[in-house]
Amino acid sequence: MHESLSTSSISDGRPLRFRATFASFPTHIRQIEAERAAFTVWQRIQRRRQWLRWLGNLWPVAAGLALGLEAPKLYALMVKFEPWGLWLVFPFAVLACRPELHAVGQLVRNLPVVVLYAQFPIEGLIARLALRRRVTVSGVAGQVFYLHYLAGLQLVMIGGAVTQALMR
């Protein structure tokens, strides 16, 4: 009975029985602790990979924020090509300046600036949401271009270019 391995005979119909001795017990604990430590390291690596993947998926928002910070410089560049340059790149800021909004007081002065800074980050967020649904990058660019097209079309209609063309 004091052996490290006691077996009963197979002819009895009982299964073999193994007893761990006191000497093998600490080895078993060390193995479990080593496996647990290895598993913890593996989990940490997997969490880091998942976080980097999530962070990598936010590149449209980051690009939108970077463009949003550079929006005043880009606006100053597009003023040289007025009105079409502004209509193509900053149609929402131009729409925010329109008197048809009937904005009052401080809102009239601040809304175009807020829209100027917020346009690209919002477009980056829209691009991020579209890319989440497995749309290609060119498809997202097409959607953003379509939004600019619709805003430009509103500017053309509000500006009276369509009415003047129809009156001729």
LUMKE-227706 format. One line per 4 residues: number of its first residue (from 0); their letters; for each residue z, x, y of C-alpha. Coordinates in steps of 0.2 Angstrom, whole numbers, plus 5000, padded with zeros to 4 digits. Layout:
# residues N
NUM) A) Z,X,Y  ...
# end
This chain:
# residues 168
0) MHES) 5000,5000,5000  5002,5015,5012  4985,5020,5010  4973,5019,5025
4) LSTS) 4961,5008,5015  4967,4996,5002  4955,4986,4992  4957,4973,4980
8) SISD) 4946,4972,4965  4930,4962,4967  4933,4955,4950  4947,4945,4957
12) GRPL) 4936,4935,4968  4945,4941,4983  4935,4950,4997  4939,4968,5001
16) RFRA) 4952,4970,5014  4954,4984,5026  4969,4989,5035  4969,5000,5051
20) TFAS) 4982,5014,5050  4993,5019,5065  4982,5034,5067  4966,5025,5069
24) FPTH) 4973,5012,5081  4973,5023,5097  4955,5028,5093  4950,5010,5093
28) IRQI) 4958,5007,5110  4949,5022,5117  4933,5015,5111  4936,4998,5119
32) EAER) 4941,5006,5135  4926,5017,5136  4914,5002,5132  4923,4992,5145
36) AAFT) 4921,5006,5158  4903,5008,5153  4900,4989,5155  4909,4989,5172
40) VWQR) 4897,5003,5178  4882,4993,5171  4888,4978,5181  4890,4987,5197
44) IQRR) 4872,4994,5195  4865,4977,5191  4874,4969,5207  4867,4983,5218
48) RQWL) 4850,4980,5211  4851,4962,5214  4858,4965,5232  4844,4977,5236
52) RWLG) 4831,4964,5229  4838,4950,5240  4838,4962,5255  4820,4967,5251
56) NLWP) 4815,4949,5251  4821,4947,5269  4808,4959,5276  4799,4944,5285
60) VAAG) 4814,4940,5295  4818,4958,5299  4800,4960,5305  4802,4944,5315
64) LALG) 4818,4951,5323  4809,4968,5327  4794,4959,5335  4806,4947,5344
68) LEAP) 4815,4962,5352  4798,4969,5358  4791,4951,5363  4793,4955,5382
72) KLYA) 4782,4970,5381  4770,4961,5371  4770,4947,5383  4767,4959,5397
76) LMVK) 4752,4966,5388  4745,4949,5384  4746,4943,5402  4731,4954,5406
80) FEPW) 4721,4943,5395  4727,4927,5402  4726,4912,5398  4718,4915,5380
84) GLWL) 4729,4930,5376  4745,4921,5379  4738,4905,5371  4735,4915,5355
88) VFPF) 4751,4926,5354  4764,4916,5363  4758,4897,5362  4776,4891,5361
92) AVLA) 4782,4900,5376  4767,4893,5386  4771,4876,5379  4789,4878,5385
96) CRPE) 4783,4881,5403  4773,4865,5404  4778,4852,5416  4775,4838,5403
100) LHAV) 4791,4842,5395  4800,4835,5409  4814,4848,5408  4827,4849,5422
104) GQLV) 4836,4862,5431  4842,4878,5422  4832,4873,5406  4815,4874,5415
108) RNLP) 4819,4892,5419  4828,4897,5403  4818,4888,5389  4802,4899,5390
112) VVVL) 4812,4915,5389  4822,4908,5374  4806,4903,5365  4798,4920,5369
116) YAQF) 4812,4929,5360  4815,4916,5346  4797,4913,5341  4794,4929,5330
120) PIEG) 4811,4927,5321  4808,4909,5318  4790,4913,5311  4798,4927,5300
124) LIAR) 4810,4914,5293  4796,4902,5290  4787,4916,5281  4802,4920,5271
128) LALR) 4803,4902,5265  4785,4902,5261  4786,4918,5251  4800,4911,5241
132) RRVT) 4788,4898,5234  4777,4912,5227  4764,4910,5241  4754,4926,5244
136) VSGV) 4756,4937,5260  4739,4932,5266  4743,4913,5263  4759,4915,5274
140) AGQV) 4748,4924,5287  4736,4909,5286  4751,4897,5289  4757,4906,5304
144) FYLH) 4740,4907,5311  4738,4888,5308  4754,4885,5318  4747,4896,5332
148) YLAG) 4731,4886,5331  4740,4869,5332  4750,4875,5347  4734,4882,5355
152) LQLV) 4725,4866,5352  4739,4857,5361  4738,4868,5376  4719,4865,5377
156) MIGG) 4722,4846,5376  4736,4846,5389  4727,4858,5400  4713,4846,5403
160) AVTQ) 4699,4857,5396  4694,4843,5383  4694,4830,5397  4683,4841,5408
164) ALMR) 4671,4844,5394  4670,4826,5390  4667,4821,5408  4652,4831,5410
# end
